[in-house]
Amino acid sequence: MPTYALGSNDAELARLEAQAAFIAEPTRVLLQASGIAAGMRVLDLGTGLGHVACAVGELVGPGGEVVGVDVDPHMLEVARSRSAHLPHVRFVEADVTQWSDGASYDAVVGRLILFHMADPVGVLRHHLSAVRPGGRVVFLDFDIGGLRSEPANRLSDELTSLVMTAFRAAGADPVIGSRLKLVLAQAGVEDVAGLGIAQYLSPDDPVGPPMLSAVVRSLAPVMVAHGLATEEDLALDTLPARLAESLRSTGSVIVPPLLVGAWGRRP
């Protein structure tokens, strides 16, 4: 499994919490559209801080079960605390590219996990065998190719280009959301469907400039290591304020990455 490009320090965990809050409603919509329902036994890959495991836990109810798998013990500590009110949600510390418990599940889900996989089709095939015949395969991921400012804004466009290049330099795929249906089909999933959800943020939105700036901050070590930018170029301490002011000057909104969901069934 490749190293998670953004790390797991306190600043990154805070960014993930803010990001999860921002995409909570689109996530709920996509999970419900995918067929996750009461009573299901669900495997959540790359569960991270447990947001999706808890959301699925609410959908399946106490008659169901959710098993979240992640390799990072720091994140799992937060996930276990978050799910304390959901006794039917539990977590396992393991590498999702290799782990299997030999059990059968009604569905396997994952959000923002294939983004970081060198072989996403292989990971899906590995876990498809854990899904009962006819069970659901549900994955959500970003298409950062949809990230832009409208009308175009120089600083925002420069940051977007840096983020895309840095993710690729770190071995991630920032546009995998655009190919999510194809990836599921290549892994052997049938009756694949899906959709993407976009949101729009004004320059003064408390989420917009801080969220993009936080991604740049988390990727800064990658940017510096690969010679994409210097710390002086990034000027991280003033970046959120500079970005907001730049967007105001051009009357621009930020269109964040599309959150794409794709789902189907095991033959």
Secondary structure in CASP SS format (residue, H / E / C, confidence):
PFRMAT SS
TARGET T0000
AUTHOR 0000-0000-0000
METHOD secondary structure of the structure
MODEL  1
M C 1.00
P C 1.00
T C 1.00
Y C 1.00
A C 1.00
L C 1.00
G C 1.00
S C 1.00
N C 1.00
D H 1.00
A H 1.00
E H 1.00
L H 1.00
A H 1.00
R H 1.00
L H 1.00
E H 1.00
A H 1.00
Q H 1.00
A H 1.00
A H 1.00
F H 1.00
I C 1.00
A H 1.00
E H 1.00
P H 1.00
T H 1.00
R H 1.00
V H 1.00
L H 1.00
L H 1.00
Q H 1.00
A H 1.00
S H 1.00
G C 1.00
I C 1.00
A C 1.00
A C 1.00
G C 1.00
M C 1.00
R E 1.00
V E 1.00
L E 1.00
D E 1.00
L E 1.00
G C 1.00
T C 1.00
G C 1.00
L C 1.00
G C 1.00
H H 1.00
V H 1.00
A H 1.00
C H 1.00
A H 1.00
V H 1.00
G H 1.00
E H 1.00
L H 1.00
V H 1.00
G C 1.00
P C 1.00
G C 1.00
G C 1.00
E E 1.00
V E 1.00
V E 1.00
G E 1.00
V E 1.00
D E 1.00
V C 1.00
D C 1.00
P H 1.00
H H 1.00
M H 1.00
L H 1.00
E H 1.00
V H 1.00
A H 1.00
R H 1.00
S H 1.00
R H 1.00
S C 1.00
A C 1.00
H C 1.00
L C 1.00
P C 1.00
H C 1.00
V E 1.00
R E 1.00
F E 1.00
V E 1.00
E E 1.00
A C 1.00
D C 1.00
V C 1.00
T C 1.00
Q C 1.00
W C 1.00
S C 1.00
D C 1.00
G C 1.00
A C 1.00
S C 1.00
Y E 1.00
D E 1.00
A E 1.00
V E 1.00
V E 1.00
G E 1.00
R E 1.00
L C 1.00
I C 1.00
L H 1.00
F H 1.00
H H 1.00
M C 1.00
A C 1.00
D C 1.00
P H 1.00
V H 1.00
G H 1.00
V H 1.00
L H 1.00
R H 1.00
H H 1.00
H H 1.00
L H 1.00
S C 1.00
A C 1.00
V E 1.00
R E 1.00
P E 1.00
G E 1.00
G E 1.00
R E 1.00
V E 1.00
V E 1.00
F E 1.00
L E 1.00
D E 1.00
F E 1.00
D E 1.00
I H 1.00
G H 1.00
G H 1.00
L C 1.00
R E 1.00
S E 1.00
E E 1.00
P C 1.00
A C 1.00
N C 1.00
R H 1.00
L H 1.00
S H 1.00
D H 1.00
E H 1.00
L H 1.00
T H 1.00
S H 1.00
L H 1.00
V H 1.00
M H 1.00
T H 1.00
A H 1.00
F H 1.00
R H 1.00
A H 1.00
A C 1.00
G C 1.00
A C 1.00
D C 1.00
P C 1.00
V C 1.00
I H 1.00
G H 1.00
S H 1.00
R H 1.00
L H 1.00
K H 1.00
L H 1.00
V H 1.00
L H 1.00
A H 1.00
Q H 1.00
A C 1.00
G C 1.00
V C 1.00
E E 1.00
D E 1.00
V E 1.00
A E 1.00
G E 1.00
L E 1.00
G E 1.00
I E 1.00
A C 1.00
Q C 1.00
Y C 1.00
L E 1.00
S C 1.00
P C 1.00
D C 1.00
D C 1.00
P C 1.00
V C 1.00
G H 1.00
P H 1.00
P H 1.00
M H 1.00
L H 1.00
S H 1.00
A H 1.00
V H 1.00
V H 1.00
R H 1.00
S H 1.00
L H 1.00
A H 1.00
P H 1.00
V H 1.00
M H 1.00
V H 1.00
A H 1.00
H C 1.00
G C 1.00
L C 1.00
A C 1.00
T C 1.00
E H 1.00
E H 1.00
D H 1.00
L H 1.00
A C 1.00
L H 1.00
D H 1.00
T H 1.00
L H 1.00
P H 1.00
A H 1.00
R H 1.00
L H 1.00
A H 1.00
E H 1.00
S H 1.00
L H 1.00
R H 1.00
S H 1.00
T H 1.00
G C 1.00
S C 1.00
V E 1.00
I E 1.00
V E 1.00
P C 1.00
P C 1.00
L E 1.00
L E 1.00
V E 1.00
G E 1.00
A E 1.00
W E 1.00
G E 1.00
R E 1.00
R C 1.00
P C 1.00
END
